[in-house]
Amino acid sequence: MSYIQPNQRDLLGILKYPILTEKTIRLLEQNQYSFAVDPKADKTAVKYAVEQLFDVKVISVNTSLLPLRKRRVGKFIGTKARYKRAIVELAPENSITLFEEE
């Protein structure tokens, strides 16, 4: 495979932030985590970034590029920023701590 592994700074550019909605919180019980990722990132880049940043073993990665959404402000019509969502399934013995427990 001719995939070039990115350095640490590029890894932080691939994963932007975790997505926390009702559905993604339910997916946490199945050891699946959702992240907003760079729209140009492919599945292998997302898998490598999650494994290196969180020190876990990734089983599968599912990605979806969400459609453009129109927004209106007064008489001006524009579009919201487009982002790509990745749902990452981890091995059963691994987990990622998204919330600090006190």
N, C-alpha and C positions, 0 to 999 in steps of 0.2 A: 504494500500500500504506500502511496506517495504522499501521505498526509504529513504536513509539517506541524510539529507540536509547538504551540504558542508559549511564550514566556509568562511569568506571573502577572505582569501588567495587562497583557492581552486576555488572560483568563478573567480578570475582573471586568473587562469590557464585554465579554461574551454573556456572562450572567449579570443582569441588571438589578433585579429585586425579586423577592418571593411574592407570589400572588396569593392573597388570603381572602377567599370568599367562602360562602357556606359550602359550596361543592368541594373546594380544595381542602377545606378543613375536614370534611368527611373522607376525602382520599388519604389523609394522613393516617387513618386507622389501617389502611391497606398498604402502608409504607410507600406511598406515592407523594411526591412533592412537586409543586408547580412553581415555575419561574418565568419571568419575562426575560427574554433573551434578545440578542442582536438579530435583526431580520436576516442578515446575511450568514448567520451561523448555521451549520448543518448539524445533524444528529451526533456525528463523531466528535465534533468540537464541543458540543454541550456535554457529552458523556465525559470527555477528558477533563473539562473544566470542573464539573461537579466532583469527580474522583480526586482531583488534585487539591481543590480548595477545602473540601470537607473530609477528606481521607476516608471515603466509603467505597463500596463496590456497587456499581450500577448494573442492573439487569437489562433494563430497556428504557428507551427514550421515545416519546411521542411528541411531535411538534405540530403546531397549527399556526398559520399566518392569518390573522383576523382581517376581515374586509374593512375598507375605508368607511368611516361614518361621517355623514354630513352634519354640520352644526351651523346654526344661524345666530348671529349677534346683530340685532337691528336689521339693517338692509343688506348686510354683508353675509355671504354664504361661504363657508370654508369646510375643511375636513379636519378631523381629529388626527393626532399622530398615530401612526400604525405601529403595532408591535407584534412580536411573535411569542407564542406561549409554548413552553416545553413542560411536559409532565414526565418526571423521572421516577422510575421504580427502582428501589434499592433492594439489596439482598436482605433476607429476613433478620440477620444478626446486626445490621447497620441501621443507624438513624441519624437525623440531623436535628439539632436543637434550634428551633426558630424562636421560642419564647424562653426568656430567663425565668427560672422558678426561684422564688424567694422564701 
